[in-house]
Amino acid sequence: MDPLPFAKLLGIEIIEAKPDKVTARMLVRDELCTRPAVLHGGAAMAFADNLGAIATVMNLPEGAGTTTIESKTNFVAPAPVGSFVTGECTPVHRGKRTMVWQTRISTEQGRLVALVTQTQLVL
């Protein structure tokens, strides 16, 4: 799956994309960091938002669209510059009008960085 322009800017690499799970990774580059040199919270949220959108699109009926209407992030641990983070996005709810996705962002060592829950509106 070819990433959208913003996903490309973030450097998101899709590993697997199925209707029930989207997995991707992203290099923690200096441009995506705060100080000290760890992944910025906004970059983590944007990473998860892209995965939730991809997952939703894979579950939409013909001709429908989507937009994020709510997102909540729990930040658990830092991810240092130069490392990769992996996002695994799975469904919580796939309805006719909304879909809710949860994305776990982890370091290469398996340490949880953030847990993101987002709601997508089906248009």
Secondary structure as GFF3:
##gff-version 3
##sequence-region A 1 123
A	DSSP	alpha_helix	5	10	.	.	.	ID=ss1
A	DSSP	beta_strand	13	18	.	.	.	ID=ss2
A	DSSP	beta_strand	21	27	.	.	.	ID=ss3
A	DSSP	three_ten_helix	30	32	.	.	.	ID=ss4
A	DSSP	beta_strand	33	34	.	.	.	ID=ss5
A	DSSP	beta_strand	38	39	.	.	.	ID=ss6
A	DSSP	alpha_helix	41	57	.	.	.	ID=ss7
A	DSSP	beta_strand	66	75	.	.	.	ID=ss8
A	DSSP	beta_strand	84	94	.	.	.	ID=ss9
A	DSSP	beta_strand	98	107	.	.	.	ID=ss10
A	DSSP	beta_strand	112	122	.	.	.	ID=ss11
###
